[in-house]
C-alpha cells in the first residue's frame, strides 16, 4: 500500500499537462477588479448555427408586416426553439427590438 501512493502521485504529476485545457483559443474579455487585472477566456467552441442568432425580422418576414409570427420561422431555426425566450411581451410576434436582445 505504501509503495503505490508515490507511484500514483508521480503518474498524476506526469498527466497534469495532458489534462490541462487550452484556454488560449477562445474569445477573451479583460477588466480590472479590486484585486488586480482579470482575464476571462471562453473555452466553449463557437455555435455551428451562430449566424441564426444575428437574424433580423426582414430576413424571415414572409408577409411583410415587419414582425415575425411563429409560422414564419423554419422548424429547424434557432429562433423556433427559443421563441418563448425572445417573445418577451408574449404577444405571439417577434420584433426587431426583441431580436436585438436575443444573444
N, C-alpha and C positions, 0 to 999 in steps of 0.2 A: 504494500500500500504506500509506503514512504517513497519508493522509487518511482512510482507513477506520477506523483504530484509534480516533480521537477520536469518530467518529460511533457506533461500536459501544459505547463507554463511555457516551456520552450516552444511547443507547437503553436500555442496561442499567439506568442510574440512573433513567430515567423509568419503566421497567417494575417497579421494586422494589416499590412499594406494591401493584401489581396481583398480584404473586407472593406477597405476604405472606399467611400463614394467619390466619384469625380464631380466635384461641385463647381468646377470652373466652366462648365458647358452651358449653364442656363443664364437667363436674364438676371441682372443684379440691380439692387437698389441700395444706396448708401445714405445714412443720415447720422446726425450727431446726437448721442444720448448723454445723460448726465455723467456716465462713467467713461465716455470717450466715443470715438467713431465706431459705427456698427455697419457691417456689410451683410445684406441678406441675399442669398443666391438661391434661385429656384432650381430644383433638380427634377421637376416634373417635365416630361417631354411635351413638345407642342401638340395641341389637339390636331388630329387629322382633318377635322372639319372647321378649323378656326375661321375660315372665310365666311361661314354661315353666321357667325356672331357679329359680323360687320354689315349685315343686311339692312337695307332701307325699305320703307314701305313701297316706294316706286319699283323696286326690284321684283316684288311679288304681287302687286296690286292689279288684279285681273279686271275688276270692274271700274277702276279709275276714280273711286270715291276718296282717295288719299288716306285710307285706313285699311287694315287687314282684318278680314274675318278668318276664322279658323279653317274654313273651307278653301281659302286661297293659299294656304301653306301646305306644301307637299308633305306626305305622311312620313318621309324619311329625313326631313329637315330638322335641325336642332330646335328651331322655334316651335315646332309641333310638339316636341317633348317637354318644353319648358313654358308652354303657353300660360299656365296659371301664374307663374312667376313674373312673366313680362306684362301681362294684362293687369296692371296694378289697380285700376279702378273697377275691375270686374264688370265692364260693360259689354264684353264679348268681342271687342275690337282692339287692335293694337295700332298705336300711332307712332310717328317718328320720335316724339318725346319719350314714349315708353321704351322704344328700342334703344334710345340713346343711353338709358340707364341699365341696359342689359349687357353684361360683360361676363 
